[in-house]
Amino acid sequence: MEQTSDCQGEIKNIAKMLPPKKLREVLNFMEFLYQKEKGFDYTGVENSAEYVRRLREKQSFTQDGQQKDGREFLKELIKWQKSNS
């Protein structure tokens, strides 16, 4: 139990030092790890590497033609992952 509270304290300390944009990245990654821990695995999707590559190509641009940020793509991927679990 002590290890958990030590980690939580470290997370809180780091969160205080990070700017909001970087903190959002950390939270997104933590969410990804949580979902992965629940058992999500792209290998369960037939041709998953090809699927993700095509999805990235297809959805890498916004409606106004600008390339999306990689973090935005990961958010969408996690949202998709949640909807399929």
Distance bins in CASP14 RR format, pairs under 12 A and 6 or more apart:
PFRMAT RR
TARGET T0000
AUTHOR 0000-0000-0000
RMODE 2
METHOD distances of the structure
MODEL  1
1 7 0 0 0 0 0 1 0 0 0 0 0
1 8 0 0 0 0 0 1 0 0 0 0 0
2 8 0 0 0 0 0 1 0 0 0 0 0
2 9 0 0 0 0 0 1 0 0 0 0 0
3 9 0 0 0 0 0 1 0 0 0 0 0
3 10 0 0 0 0 0 1 0 0 0 0 0
4 10 0 0 0 0 0 1 0 0 0 0 0
4 11 0 0 0 0 0 1 0 0 0 0 0
5 11 0 0 0 0 0 1 0 0 0 0 0
5 12 0 0 0 0 0 1 0 0 0 0 0
6 12 0 0 0 0 0 1 0 0 0 0 0
6 13 0 0 0 0 0 1 0 0 0 0 0
7 13 0 0 0 0 0 1 0 0 0 0 0
7 14 0 0 0 0 0 1 0 0 0 0 0
7 30 0 0 0 0 0 1 0 0 0 0 0
8 14 0 0 0 0 0 1 0 0 0 0 0
8 15 0 0 0 0 0 1 0 0 0 0 0
8 30 0 0 0 0 0 1 0 0 0 0 0
9 15 0 0 0 0 1 0 0 0 0 0 0
9 16 0 0 0 0 0 1 0 0 0 0 0
10 16 0 0 0 0 0 1 0 0 0 0 0
10 17 0 0 0 0 0 1 0 0 0 0 0
10 26 0 0 0 0 0 1 0 0 0 0 0
11 17 0 0 0 0 0 1 0 0 0 0 0
11 18 0 0 0 0 0 1 0 0 0 0 0
11 23 0 0 0 0 0 1 0 0 0 0 0
11 26 0 0 0 0 1 0 0 0 0 0 0
11 27 0 0 0 0 0 1 0 0 0 0 0
11 29 0 0 0 0 0 1 0 0 0 0 0
11 30 0 0 0 0 1 0 0 0 0 0 0
12 18 0 0 0 0 0 1 0 0 0 0 0
12 23 0 0 0 0 0 1 0 0 0 0 0
12 26 0 0 0 0 0 1 0 0 0 0 0
14 22 0 0 0 0 1 0 0 0 0 0 0
14 23 0 0 0 0 1 0 0 0 0 0 0
14 25 0 0 0 0 0 1 0 0 0 0 0
14 26 1 0 0 1 0 0 0 0 0 0 0
14 27 0 0 0 0 0 1 0 0 0 0 0
14 30 0 0 0 0 0 1 0 0 0 0 0
15 22 0 0 0 0 1 0 0 0 0 0 0
15 23 1 0 1 0 0 0 0 0 0 0 0
15 24 0 0 0 0 0 1 0 0 0 0 0
15 25 0 0 0 0 0 1 0 0 0 0 0
15 26 1 0 0 1 0 0 0 0 0 0 0
15 27 0 0 0 0 1 0 0 0 0 0 0
15 30 0 0 0 0 0 1 0 0 0 0 0
16 22 0 0 0 0 0 1 0 0 0 0 0
16 23 0 0 0 0 1 0 0 0 0 0 0
17 23 0 0 0 0 1 0 0 0 0 0 0
17 26 0 0 0 0 0 1 0 0 0 0 0
18 24 0 0 0 0 1 0 0 0 0 0 0
18 25 0 0 0 0 1 0 0 0 0 0 0
18 26 1 0 0 1 0 0 0 0 0 0 0
18 27 0 0 0 0 0 1 0 0 0 0 0
19 25 0 0 0 0 0 1 0 0 0 0 0
19 26 0 0 0 0 0 1 0 0 0 0 0
20 26 0 0 0 0 0 1 0 0 0 0 0
20 27 0 0 0 0 0 1 0 0 0 0 0
21 27 0 0 0 0 0 1 0 0 0 0 0
21 28 0 0 0 0 0 1 0 0 0 0 0
21 69 0 0 0 0 0 1 0 0 0 0 0
21 71 0 0 0 0 1 0 0 0 0 0 0
22 28 0 0 0 0 0 1 0 0 0 0 0
22 29 0 0 0 0 0 1 0 0 0 0 0
22 71 0 0 0 0 0 1 0 0 0 0 0
23 29 0 0 0 0 0 1 0 0 0 0 0
23 30 0 0 0 0 0 1 0 0 0 0 0
24 30 0 0 0 0 0 1 0 0 0 0 0
24 31 0 0 0 0 0 1 0 0 0 0 0
24 69 0 0 0 0 0 1 0 0 0 0 0
24 71 1 0 0 1 0 0 0 0 0 0 0
24 72 0 0 0 0 0 1 0 0 0 0 0
24 74 0 0 0 0 0 1 0 0 0 0 0
24 75 0 0 0 0 1 0 0 0 0 0 0
25 31 0 0 0 0 0 1 0 0 0 0 0
25 32 0 0 0 0 0 1 0 0 0 0 0
25 69 0 0 0 0 0 1 0 0 0 0 0
25 70 0 0 0 0 0 1 0 0 0 0 0
25 71 1 0 0 1 0 0 0 0 0 0 0
25 72 0 0 0 0 0 1 0 0 0 0 0
25 74 0 0 0 0 1 0 0 0 0 0 0
25 75 0 0 0 0 0 1 0 0 0 0 0
26 32 0 0 0 0 0 1 0 0 0 0 0
26 33 0 0 0 0 0 1 0 0 0 0 0
26 71 0 0 0 0 0 1 0 0 0 0 0
27 33 0 0 0 0 0 1 0 0 0 0 0
27 34 0 0 0 0 0 1 0 0 0 0 0
27 71 0 0 0 0 0 1 0 0 0 0 0
27 74 0 0 0 0 0 1 0 0 0 0 0
27 75 0 0 0 0 0 1 0 0 0 0 0
27 78 0 0 0 0 0 1 0 0 0 0 0
28 34 0 0 0 0 0 1 0 0 0 0 0
28 35 0 0 0 0 0 1 0 0 0 0 0
28 69 0 0 0 0 0 1 0 0 0 0 0
28 70 0 0 0 0 0 1 0 0 0 0 0
28 71 1 0 0 1 0 0 0 0 0 0 0
28 72 0 0 0 0 1 0 0 0 0 0 0
28 73 0 0 0 0 0 1 0 0 0 0 0
28 74 1 0 0 1 0 0 0 0 0 0 0
28 75 1 0 0 1 0 0 0 0 0 0 0
28 76 0 0 0 0 0 1 0 0 0 0 0
28 77 0 0 0 0 0 1 0 0 0 0 0
28 78 1 0 0 1 0 0 0 0 0 0 0
28 79 0 0 0 0 0 1 0 0 0 0 0
29 35 0 0 0 0 0 1 0 0 0 0 0
29 36 0 0 0 0 0 1 0 0 0 0 0
29 71 0 0 0 0 1 0 0 0 0 0 0
29 74 0 0 0 0 1 0 0 0 0 0 0
29 75 0 0 0 0 0 1 0 0 0 0 0
29 78 0 0 0 0 1 0 0 0 0 0 0
30 36 0 0 0 0 0 1 0 0 0 0 0
30 37 0 0 0 0 0 1 0 0 0 0 0
30 78 0 0 0 0 0 1 0 0 0 0 0
31 37 0 0 0 0 0 1 0 0 0 0 0
31 38 0 0 0 0 0 1 0 0 0 0 0
31 40 0 0 0 0 0 1 0 0 0 0 0
31 71 0 0 0 0 0 1 0 0 0 0 0
31 74 0 0 0 0 1 0 0 0 0 0 0
31 75 0 0 0 0 1 0 0 0 0 0 0
31 77 0 0 0 0 0 1 0 0 0 0 0
31 78 1 0 1 0 0 0 0 0 0 0 0
31 79 0 0 0 0 1 0 0 0 0 0 0
31 81 0 0 0 0 1 0 0 0 0 0 0
31 82 0 0 0 0 1 0 0 0 0 0 0
32 38 0 0 0 0 0 1 0 0 0 0 0
32 39 0 0 0 0 0 1 0 0 0 0 0
32 40 0 0 0 0 1 0 0 0 0 0 0
32 42 0 0 0 0 0 1 0 0 0 0 0
32 71 0 0 0 0 0 1 0 0 0 0 0
32 74 1 0 0 1 0 0 0 0 0 0 0
32 75 0 0 0 0 1 0 0 0 0 0 0
32 77 0 0 0 0 1 0 0 0 0 0 0
32 78 1 0 1 0 0 0 0 0 0 0 0
32 79 0 0 0 0 0 1 0 0 0 0 0
32 81 0 0 0 0 1 0 0 0 0 0 0
32 82 0 0 0 0 0 1 0 0 0 0 0
33 39 0 0 0 0 0 1 0 0 0 0 0
33 40 0 0 0 0 0 1 0 0 0 0 0
33 78 0 0 0 0 0 1 0 0 0 0 0
34 40 0 0 0 0 1 0 0 0 0 0 0
34 78 0 0 0 0 1 0 0 0 0 0 0
34 81 0 0 0 0 0 1 0 0 0 0 0
34 82 0 0 0 0 0 1 0 0 0 0 0
34 85 0 0 0 0 0 1 0 0 0 0 0
35 41 0 0 0 0 0 1 0 0 0 0 0
35 42 0 0 0 0 0 1 0 0 0 0 0
35 74 0 0 0 0 0 1 0 0 0 0 0
35 77 0 0 0 0 1 0 0 0 0 0 0
35 78 1 0 0 1 0 0 0 0 0 0 0
35 79 0 0 0 0 0 1 0 0 0 0 0
35 80 0 0 0 0 0 1 0 0 0 0 0
35 81 1 0 1 0 0 0 0 0 0 0 0
35 82 1 0 0 1 0 0 0 0 0 0 0
35 83 0 0 0 0 0 1 0 0 0 0 0
35 84 0 0 0 0 0 1 0 0 0 0 0
35 85 1 0 0 1 0 0 0 0 0 0 0
36 42 0 0 0 0 1 0 0 0 0 0 0
36 43 0 0 0 0 0 1 0 0 0 0 0
36 77 0 0 0 0 0 1 0 0 0 0 0
36 78 0 0 0 0 1 0 0 0 0 0 0
36 81 0 0 0 0 1 0 0 0 0 0 0
36 82 0 0 0 0 0 1 0 0 0 0 0
36 85 0 0 0 0 0 1 0 0 0 0 0
37 85 0 0 0 0 0 1 0 0 0 0 0
38 78 0 0 0 0 0 1 0 0 0 0 0
38 81 0 0 0 0 1 0 0 0 0 0 0
38 82 0 0 0 0 1 0 0 0 0 0 0
38 84 0 0 0 0 0 1 0 0 0 0 0
38 85 1 0 0 1 0 0 0 0 0 0 0
39 81 0 0 0 0 0 1 0 0 0 0 0
39 84 0 0 0 0 0 1 0 0 0 0 0
39 85 1 0 0 1 0 0 0 0 0 0 0
40 48 0 0 0 0 0 1 0 0 0 0 0
40 77 0 0 0 0 0 1 0 0 0 0 0
40 78 0 0 0 0 1 0 0 0 0 0 0
40 80 0 0 0 0 0 1 0 0 0 0 0
40 81 1 0 1 0 0 0 0 0 0 0 0
40 82 0 0 0 0 1 0 0 0 0 0 0
40 83 0 0 0 0 0 1 0 0 0 0 0
40 84 0 0 0 0 1 0 0 0 0 0 0
40 85 1 0 1 0 0 0 0 0 0 0 0
41 48 0 0 0 0 1 0 0 0 0 0 0
41 81 0 0 0 0 1 0 0 0 0 0 0
41 84 0 0 0 0 0 1 0 0 0 0 0
41 85 0 0 0 0 0 1 0 0 0 0 0
42 48 1 1 0 0 0 0 0 0 0 0 0
42 49 1 0 0 1 0 0 0 0 0 0 0
42 50 0 0 0 0 0 1 0 0 0 0 0
42 51 0 0 0 0 1 0 0 0 0 0 0
42 52 1 0 0 1 0 0 0 0 0 0 0
42 53 0 0 0 0 0 1 0 0 0 0 0
42 55 0 0 0 0 0 1 0 0 0 0 0
42 77 0 0 0 0 1 0 0 0 0 0 0
42 80 0 0 0 0 0 1 0 0 0 0 0
42 81 0 0 0 0 1 0 0 0 0 0 0
42 84 0 0 0 0 0 1 0 0 0 0 0
42 85 0 0 0 0 0 1 0 0 0 0 0
43 49 0 0 0 0 1 0 0 0 0 0 0
43 51 0 0 0 0 0 1 0 0 0 0 0
43 52 0 0 0 0 0 1 0 0 0 0 0
44 51 0 0 0 0 0 1 0 0 0 0 0
44 81 0 0 0 0 0 1 0 0 0 0 0
44 84 0 0 0 0 1 0 0 0 0 0 0
44 85 0 0 0 0 0 1 0 0 0 0 0
45 51 1 0 1 0 0 0 0 0 0 0 0
45 52 0 0 0 0 1 0 0 0 0 0 0
45 54 0 0 0 0 0 1 0 0 0 0 0
45 55 0 0 0 0 0 1 0 0 0 0 0
45 77 0 0 0 0 0 1 0 0 0 0 0
45 80 0 0 0 0 0 1 0 0 0 0 0
45 81 0 0 0 0 1 0 0 0 0 0 0
45 84 0 0 0 0 1 0 0 0 0 0 0
45 85 0 0 0 0 0 1 0 0 0 0 0
47 53 0 0 0 0 1 0 0 0 0 0 0
47 54 0 0 0 0 1 0 0 0 0 0 0
47 55 0 0 0 0 0 1 0 0 0 0 0
48 54 0 0 0 0 0 1 0 0 0 0 0
48 55 0 0 0 0 0 1 0 0 0 0 0
48 77 0 0 0 0 0 1 0 0 0 0 0
48 80 0 0 0 0 0 1 0 0 0 0 0
48 81 0 0 0 0 0 1 0 0 0 0 0
48 84 0 0 0 0 0 1 0 0 0 0 0
49 55 0 0 0 0 0 1 0 0 0 0 0
49 56 0 0 0 0 0 1 0 0 0 0 0
50 56 0 0 0 0 0 1 0 0 0 0 0
50 57 0 0 0 0 0 1 0 0 0 0 0
51 57 0 0 0 0 0 1 0 0 0 0 0
51 58 0 0 0 0 0 1 0 0 0 0 0
51 59 0 0 0 0 0 1 0 0 0 0 0
51 77 0 0 0 0 0 1 0 0 0 0 0
51 80 0 0 0 0 0 1 0 0 0 0 0
51 84 0 0 0 0 0 1 0 0 0 0 0
52 58 0 0 0 0 0 1 0 0 0 0 0
52 59 0 0 0 0 0 1 0 0 0 0 0
52 60 0 0 0 0 0 1 0 0 0 0 0
52 73 0 0 0 0 1 0 0 0 0 0 0
52 74 0 0 0 0 0 1 0 0 0 0 0
52 76 0 0 0 0 0 1 0 0 0 0 0
52 77 1 0 0 1 0 0 0 0 0 0 0
52 80 0 0 0 0 1 0 0 0 0 0 0
52 81 0 0 0 0 0 1 0 0 0 0 0
53 59 0 0 0 0 0 1 0 0 0 0 0
53 60 0 0 0 0 0 1 0 0 0 0 0
53 73 0 0 0 0 0 1 0 0 0 0 0
54 60 0 0 0 0 0 1 0 0 0 0 0
55 68 0 0 0 0 0 1 0 0 0 0 0
55 73 0 0 0 0 1 0 0 0 0 0 0
55 74 0 0 0 0 0 1 0 0 0 0 0
55 76 0 0 0 0 1 0 0 0 0 0 0
55 77 1 0 0 1 0 0 0 0 0 0 0
55 80 0 0 0 0 1 0 0 0 0 0 0
55 81 0 0 0 0 0 1 0 0 0 0 0
56 67 0 0 0 0 0 1 0 0 0 0 0
56 68 0 0 0 0 1 0 0 0 0 0 0
56 70 0 0 0 0 1 0 0 0 0 0 0
56 72 0 0 0 0 0 1 0 0 0 0 0
56 73 1 0 0 1 0 0 0 0 0 0 0
56 74 0 0 0 0 0 1 0 0 0 0 0
56 76 0 0 0 0 1 0 0 0 0 0 0
56 77 0 0 0 0 1 0 0 0 0 0 0
56 80 0 0 0 0 0 1 0 0 0 0 0
57 67 0 0 0 0 0 1 0 0 0 0 0
57 68 0 0 0 0 0 1 0 0 0 0 0
57 73 0 0 0 0 0 1 0 0 0 0 0
58 68 0 0 0 0 0 1 0 0 0 0 0
58 73 0 0 0 0 0 1 0 0 0 0 0
58 76 0 0 0 0 0 1 0 0 0 0 0
59 65 0 0 0 0 0 1 0 0 0 0 0
59 67 0 0 0 0 0 1 0 0 0 0 0
59 68 1 0 0 1 0 0 0 0 0 0 0
59 70 0 0 0 0 0 1 0 0 0 0 0
59 72 0 0 0 0 1 0 0 0 0 0 0
59 73 1 0 0 1 0 0 0 0 0 0 0
59 74 0 0 0 0 0 1 0 0 0 0 0
59 75 0 0 0 0 0 1 0 0 0 0 0
59 76 1 0 0 1 0 0 0 0 0 0 0
59 77 0 0 0 0 1 0 0 0 0 0 0
59 79 0 0 0 0 0 1 0 0 0 0 0
59 80 0 0 0 0 0 1 0 0 0 0 0
60 66 0 0 0 0 1 0 0 0 0 0 0
60 67 1 0 1 0 0 0 0 0 0 0 0
60 68 1 0 1 0 0 0 0 0 0 0 0
60 69 0 0 0 0 1 0 0 0 0 0 0
60 70 0 0 0 0 1 0 0 0 0 0 0
60 72 0 0 0 0 1 0 0 0 0 0 0
60 73 1 0 0 1 0 0 0 0 0 0 0
60 76 0 0 0 0 0 1 0 0 0 0 0
60 77 0 0 0 0 0 1 0 0 0 0 0
61 67 1 0 1 0 0 0 0 0 0 0 0
61 68 1 0 0 1 0 0 0 0 0 0 0
61 69 0 0 0 0 0 1 0 0 0 0 0
61 70 0 0 0 0 0 1 0 0 0 0 0
61 72 0 0 0 0 0 1 0 0 0 0 0
61 73 0 0 0 0 0 1 0 0 0 0 0
62 68 1 0 1 0 0 0 0 0 0 0 0
62 69 0 0 0 0 1 0 0 0 0 0 0
62 72 0 0 0 0 1 0 0 0 0 0 0
62 73 0 0 0 0 0 1 0 0 0 0 0
62 76 0 0 0 0 0 1 0 0 0 0 0
66 72 0 0 0 0 0 1 0 0 0 0 0
67 73 0 0 0 0 1 0 0 0 0 0 0
68 74 0 0 0 0 0 1 0 0 0 0 0
68 75 0 0 0 0 1 0 0 0 0 0 0
68 76 0 0 0 0 1 0 0 0 0 0 0
68 77 0 0 0 0 0 1 0 0 0 0 0
69 75 0 0 0 0 1 0 0 0 0 0 0
69 76 0 0 0 0 0 1 0 0 0 0 0
70 76 0 0 0 0 1 0 0 0 0 0 0
70 77 0 0 0 0 1 0 0 0 0 0 0
71 77 0 0 0 0 0 1 0 0 0 0 0
71 78 0 0 0 0 0 1 0 0 0 0 0
72 78 0 0 0 0 0 1 0 0 0 0 0
72 79 0 0 0 0 0 1 0 0 0 0 0
73 79 0 0 0 0 0 1 0 0 0 0 0
73 80 0 0 0 0 0 1 0 0 0 0 0
74 80 0 0 0 0 0 1 0 0 0 0 0
74 81 0 0 0 0 0 1 0 0 0 0 0
75 81 0 0 0 0 0 1 0 0 0 0 0
75 82 0 0 0 0 0 1 0 0 0 0 0
76 82 0 0 0 0 0 1 0 0 0 0 0
76 83 0 0 0 0 0 1 0 0 0 0 0
77 83 0 0 0 0 0 1 0 0 0 0 0
77 84 0 0 0 0 0 1 0 0 0 0 0
78 84 0 0 0 0 0 1 0 0 0 0 0
78 85 0 0 0 0 0 1 0 0 0 0 0
79 85 0 0 0 0 0 1 0 0 0 0 0
END
